[in-house]
């Protein structure tokens, strides 16, 4: 870029995605889980917010100066800040017996059938229209929604419940292999949608995806299992994205370090979801490269647990400057948070994070 040239938000993001140097570090938004903050930023009342939360949220991110949005978080209820509640959070127990879960897996179509039955023209028409409509709402802020089923779906506890899912993996290897392979077929189909949108210029050249499969002590599924069964499915599922030049960025809470090398070998180009208290920090990735030998792409690394809720605004600015400097000549950086920004994060810190990004 020409010295002193001011880039558009899309140009700024695409510059980083292409490994270039933008006019300043871009920043992503979409995960503020506090209507009170959204109202303050948009200059509205909470009654106005709840009448139309998505457009008002977009206005708030525009006021902050966000370059892109990976989502627009809307709490489940007016007096809450979560997107799920006890009535629909089925991860722990969906009411299905183990026998019913086994039967459900057996009844699933094969991976080849999943791909053959995928009506790409119809699915893409709907996906494309959704992108166009939301981008019109976002204005100059780039709409780049996460796609959690792209690549290869890994977790199925929303369908079967936690206990059944892990029992399937541990006691029924043939069913476990089928789940992983079907997840790869689903990811391949989803990747085709994003890839076409990238080719048409409707989606930028990076996608947030991944799975919450790690605790503070590491993956909940053995790395041996994932290396043997999940890695081939993920590599297959990422093919459409990589062919289109779209960089897949993996999200995971917890300690994802035991999975990093496997994910990179499969084609993952970057990471998001840094939790320093779990050991997942920028310095762990500093010497790693993509399988093609290029720098990793980072969406992060500000923690919503140990940094944003407890630091003062000037300390937040210092953390942003430190991240920008650390990533220089090491990794491609788009500033973002590790997870949703809950009400315990002061609004001044959110503003400071965005202001510091524009300075560096």
Secondary structure as GFF3:
##gff-version 3
##sequence-region A 1 360
A	DSSP	alpha_helix	9	17	.	.	.	ID=ss1
A	DSSP	beta_strand	28	29	.	.	.	ID=ss2
A	DSSP	alpha_helix	35	42	.	.	.	ID=ss3
A	DSSP	alpha_helix	46	51	.	.	.	ID=ss4
A	DSSP	alpha_helix	53	64	.	.	.	ID=ss5
A	DSSP	beta_strand	68	69	.	.	.	ID=ss6
A	DSSP	alpha_helix	98	107	.	.	.	ID=ss7
A	DSSP	alpha_helix	111	117	.	.	.	ID=ss8
A	DSSP	alpha_helix	120	138	.	.	.	ID=ss9
A	DSSP	beta_strand	142	143	.	.	.	ID=ss10
A	DSSP	alpha_helix	157	160	.	.	.	ID=ss11
A	DSSP	alpha_helix	162	171	.	.	.	ID=ss12
A	DSSP	alpha_helix	173	199	.	.	.	ID=ss13
A	DSSP	beta_strand	206	210	.	.	.	ID=ss14
A	DSSP	beta_strand	214	215	.	.	.	ID=ss15
A	DSSP	beta_strand	218	219	.	.	.	ID=ss16
A	DSSP	alpha_helix	223	225	.	.	.	ID=ss17
A	DSSP	pi_helix	226	230	.	.	.	ID=ss18
A	DSSP	alpha_helix	231	243	.	.	.	ID=ss19
A	DSSP	beta_strand	247	251	.	.	.	ID=ss20
A	DSSP	three_ten_helix	257	259	.	.	.	ID=ss21
A	DSSP	alpha_helix	260	266	.	.	.	ID=ss22
A	DSSP	beta_strand	270	272	.	.	.	ID=ss23
A	DSSP	three_ten_helix	276	278	.	.	.	ID=ss24
A	DSSP	alpha_helix	282	285	.	.	.	ID=ss25
A	DSSP	beta_strand	297	302	.	.	.	ID=ss26
A	DSSP	alpha_helix	313	327	.	.	.	ID=ss27
A	DSSP	beta_strand	332	337	.	.	.	ID=ss28
A	DSSP	alpha_helix	347	359	.	.	.	ID=ss29
###
